[in-house]
Amino acid sequence: FFRTYYVPNNAILVVVGAVKKETLLPKIQALFGGIPRRPDPPKVTTEEPPQVGERRVYVQKEAELPVLFAVHHAPNLTHPDSYALQVLAYVLGGGESARFYKAAVYEKQLASYAGADYNPVHVAPYIFGFSAYPLPGKTVEEIEQVLYAEVERLVREPLPDRELQKAKNQIESEFIFAQDSAHHLAEMLGKYESVATWKLLDGFVDGVRKVTAADVQRVAQKYLVKENRTVAILVPVKAAAAPAGAGK
């Protein structure tokens, strides 16, 4: 694995800071130029077939409370739907004022946390996920009903302009503030270049700004459907009692 993938022709070097190309490039050449090129790693061409029905996984593990994860197949950042999906993730699960948290935590008081996540910076298509942590005495099934009801509401009813703009403002501000950190900026450049091209960062804010309420509703209808969903539930079990005399 190391010899196949850890090769200079499969690597990206990112430098961020107050540097000059004329002085930097000779140093890079001196440090890395002597490492020989190797055969290009094999390209992954396998495509996962579309999911045709909900899947459920139950895992029994020592824990105090259950946990819910529900994930949906979704495209990566090279797909035009990625901008609308990022806005959708913030509408449903982008903080304590988002729909999932308001419904499951504040209004129904079923969970200590409920959110949604979509990170499209992957080479292959990835996932759009929900997660929630039930409070003591509450069940995963109760929370599932609440989360799916919020998705159905979004599918049926157009997103209000104010809520749409708030989600877009959150995404844009986080994207811009993240660039105050040289480390984070370098990480973003490297990730985007490894997936497609760093130049996609230049169009990110504009892509988010162009998302409409109809776009958000359309991607919810397309991706957040039962047939495209896999649900994983942690079922807590009690710790085994220590045998008599243990620890003596």
C-alpha positions as CSV (number, residue, x, y, z in Angstrom):
1,F,0.0,0.0,0.0
2,F,2.8,2.4,0.9
3,R,4.7,1.8,-2.2
4,T,1.6,2.1,-4.4
5,Y,0.1,5.3,-3.0
6,Y,2.8,7.2,-1.1
7,V,4.5,8.4,-4.2
8,P,5.3,11.9,-5.4
9,N,3.0,11.6,-8.4
10,N,0.1,10.9,-6.0
11,A,0.9,13.7,-3.6
12,I,-0.1,17.4,-3.2
13,L,2.2,19.9,-1.5
14,V,0.4,23.0,-0.2
15,V,2.3,26.0,1.1
16,V,0.4,28.9,2.7
17,G,1.9,32.1,4.1
18,A,4.0,35.1,3.3
19,V,6.3,33.3,0.9
20,K,7.9,34.2,-2.5
21,K,7.8,31.7,-5.3
22,E,11.4,32.5,-6.3
23,T,12.8,31.5,-3.0
24,L,10.3,28.7,-2.2
25,L,10.5,26.5,-5.3
26,P,14.2,25.8,-5.1
27,K,13.8,24.7,-1.5
28,I,10.9,22.4,-2.5
29,Q,13.0,21.0,-5.3
30,A,15.9,20.4,-2.9
31,L,13.8,18.6,-0.4
32,F,11.5,16.5,-2.7
33,G,13.1,16.6,-6.2
34,G,15.2,13.6,-5.6
35,I,12.3,11.2,-4.8
36,P,11.7,9.1,-8.0
37,R,8.4,8.9,-9.7
38,R,6.6,5.6,-9.5
39,P,3.8,4.0,-11.5
40,D,0.5,5.9,-11.1
41,P,-1.8,4.2,-8.6
42,P,-4.7,2.3,-10.0
43,K,-7.9,4.4,-10.4
44,V,-11.0,3.2,-8.6
45,T,-13.7,2.8,-11.2
46,T,-16.3,0.8,-9.2
47,E,-19.7,2.5,-8.8
48,E,-22.1,1.5,-6.0
49,P,-25.5,0.6,-7.5
50,P,-28.5,2.7,-6.4
51,Q,-30.0,1.7,-3.1
52,V,-33.5,0.2,-3.6
53,G,-34.8,0.1,0.0
54,E,-34.1,1.2,3.5
55,R,-31.5,-0.8,5.4
56,R,-31.3,-1.1,9.2
57,V,-28.4,-2.0,11.4
58,Y,-28.6,-2.6,15.2
59,V,-25.4,-2.7,17.2
60,Q,-25.4,-3.9,20.8
61,K,-22.6,-2.3,22.8
62,E,-21.9,-1.3,26.4
63,A,-23.4,2.2,26.7
64,E,-25.7,4.3,28.9
65,L,-28.0,5.5,26.1
66,P,-28.9,4.6,22.5
67,V,-27.7,6.6,19.5
68,L,-29.3,7.1,16.1
69,F,-27.6,7.6,12.8
70,A,-29.5,7.8,9.5
71,V,-27.5,8.4,6.3
72,H,-28.5,8.9,2.7
73,H,-26.4,8.4,-0.4
74,A,-25.4,11.8,-1.8
75,P,-23.0,13.2,-4.4
76,N,-19.6,14.8,-3.8
77,L,-18.6,18.5,-4.4
78,T,-18.2,18.1,-8.2
79,H,-22.0,17.6,-8.5
80,P,-24.2,20.7,-9.0
81,D,-26.6,19.5,-6.2
82,S,-23.8,19.8,-3.6
83,Y,-24.5,23.5,-2.9
84,A,-28.2,23.0,-2.3
85,L,-27.4,19.9,-0.1
86,Q,-25.1,22.0,2.0
87,V,-27.8,24.6,2.5
88,L,-30.3,21.8,3.3
89,A,-27.9,20.4,6.0
90,Y,-27.8,23.8,7.7
91,V,-31.6,24.2,7.5
92,L,-32.2,20.8,9.2
93,G,-29.2,20.5,11.5
94,G,-26.9,23.6,11.5
95,G,-27.0,24.4,15.1
96,E,-29.5,24.9,17.9
97,S,-31.8,27.1,15.9
98,A,-32.1,24.5,13.1
99,R,-35.2,22.4,12.5
100,F,-34.0,19.1,14.0
101,Y,-32.7,20.6,17.2
102,K,-35.7,22.8,17.7
103,A,-38.1,20.0,17.2
104,A,-36.4,17.1,19.0
105,V,-34.6,19.0,21.8
106,Y,-36.6,22.1,22.6
107,E,-40.1,21.3,21.6
108,K,-40.5,17.5,22.1
109,Q,-37.7,17.2,24.7
110,L,-36.7,13.8,23.4
111,A,-33.0,14.3,22.8
112,S,-29.9,16.0,24.1
113,Y,-28.8,16.6,20.5
114,A,-30.2,16.3,17.0
115,G,-28.4,17.4,13.8
116,A,-27.6,16.9,10.2
117,D,-24.3,16.8,8.3
118,Y,-23.1,16.8,4.7
119,N,-19.5,17.0,3.8
120,P,-19.0,16.6,0.1
121,V,-15.2,16.9,0.0
122,H,-14.6,13.3,-1.1
123,V,-13.4,11.7,-4.3
124,A,-16.4,9.3,-4.4
125,P,-20.1,10.1,-3.8
126,Y,-20.6,10.3,0.0
127,I,-23.5,10.6,2.5
128,F,-26.0,13.1,3.9
129,G,-26.5,12.1,7.6
130,F,-28.8,12.6,10.5
131,S,-27.8,11.9,14.1
132,A,-29.5,12.1,17.5
133,Y,-28.9,11.2,21.1
134,P,-32.1,10.3,23.0
135,L,-32.6,11.5,26.6
136,P,-33.0,8.9,29.4
137,G,-36.4,7.3,29.1
138,K,-36.9,8.3,25.4
139,T,-36.6,6.0,22.4
140,V,-34.8,6.2,19.1
141,E,-38.2,5.4,17.4
142,E,-39.7,8.6,18.9
143,I,-36.9,10.7,17.6
144,E,-36.9,9.1,14.2
145,Q,-40.6,10.1,13.8
146,V,-39.8,13.7,14.7
147,L,-36.8,14.0,12.3
148,Y,-38.6,12.4,9.4
149,A,-41.6,14.6,10.0
150,E,-39.3,17.6,9.7
151,V,-38.0,16.3,6.4
152,E,-41.5,15.7,5.1
153,R,-42.5,19.3,6.1
154,L,-39.6,20.6,4.0
155,V,-40.6,18.3,1.1
156,R,-44.1,19.6,1.2
157,E,-43.7,23.3,2.1
158,P,-41.3,25.8,0.4
159,L,-38.6,27.1,2.7
160,P,-39.2,30.6,3.9
161,D,-36.8,33.2,2.5
162,R,-35.6,34.3,5.9
163,E,-34.7,30.7,6.9
164,L,-33.0,30.1,3.5
165,Q,-30.9,33.3,3.8
166,K,-29.9,32.5,7.4
167,A,-28.5,29.1,6.4
168,K,-26.6,30.6,3.4
169,N,-25.2,33.3,5.7
170,Q,-24.0,30.7,8.2
171,I,-22.2,28.7,5.4
172,E,-20.6,31.8,3.9
173,S,-19.4,33.2,7.2
174,E,-17.9,29.9,8.3
175,F,-16.2,29.5,5.0
176,I,-14.7,33.0,5.1
177,F,-13.7,33.0,8.8
178,A,-12.0,29.6,8.3
179,Q,-9.5,31.2,6.0
180,D,-8.2,33.3,8.9
181,S,-6.3,30.2,9.8
182,A,-3.3,29.5,7.6
183,H,-3.5,25.8,8.6
184,H,-7.2,25.5,7.8
185,L,-6.7,27.3,4.4
186,A,-3.9,24.9,3.5
187,E,-6.1,22.0,4.5
188,M,-9.0,23.3,2.3
189,L,-6.7,23.8,-0.7
190,G,-5.2,20.3,-0.3
191,K,-8.6,18.6,0.1
192,Y,-10.2,20.3,-2.9
193,E,-7.2,19.7,-5.1
194,S,-7.1,16.0,-4.1
195,V,-10.8,15.6,-5.0
196,A,-11.1,17.8,-8.1
197,T,-9.3,21.2,-8.2
198,W,-8.5,23.9,-5.6
199,K,-10.2,26.4,-8.1
200,L,-13.6,25.2,-6.9
201,L,-13.0,27.2,-3.7
202,D,-13.1,30.4,-5.8
203,G,-16.7,29.7,-6.8
204,F,-17.9,28.3,-3.5
205,V,-19.5,31.4,-2.1
206,D,-21.2,32.3,-5.4
207,G,-22.5,28.7,-5.7
208,V,-24.1,28.9,-2.2
209,R,-25.6,32.4,-2.9
210,K,-27.3,31.1,-6.0
211,V,-29.2,28.3,-4.1
212,T,-33.0,28.9,-4.1
213,A,-35.7,27.6,-1.9
214,A,-36.9,25.4,-4.8
215,D,-33.4,23.9,-5.0
216,V,-33.4,23.0,-1.4
217,Q,-36.9,21.4,-1.7
218,R,-35.8,19.5,-4.8
219,V,-32.7,17.9,-3.3
220,A,-34.7,17.0,-0.2
221,Q,-37.3,15.2,-2.4
222,K,-34.5,13.5,-4.4
223,Y,-32.1,12.3,-1.7
224,L,-33.8,12.2,1.7
225,V,-36.2,9.4,0.8
226,K,-36.7,6.1,2.7
227,E,-35.4,4.0,-0.2
228,N,-32.1,5.9,-0.1
229,R,-31.6,5.6,3.7
230,T,-29.6,3.4,5.9
231,V,-30.3,3.6,9.7
232,A,-27.8,2.5,12.3
233,I,-28.9,2.3,16.0
234,L,-26.7,1.7,19.0
235,V,-28.6,-0.5,21.4
236,P,-27.1,-0.1,24.9
237,V,-26.3,-3.2,27.0
238,K,-25.4,-3.3,30.6
239,A,-21.8,-3.9,31.6
240,A,-21.1,-7.5,32.6
241,A,-20.7,-7.9,36.3
242,A,-17.1,-8.5,37.4
243,P,-16.5,-12.1,38.6
244,A,-16.3,-12.7,42.3
245,G,-12.8,-12.1,43.6
246,A,-11.8,-10.1,40.6
247,G,-9.1,-7.5,41.2
248,K,-7.8,-9.2,44.4
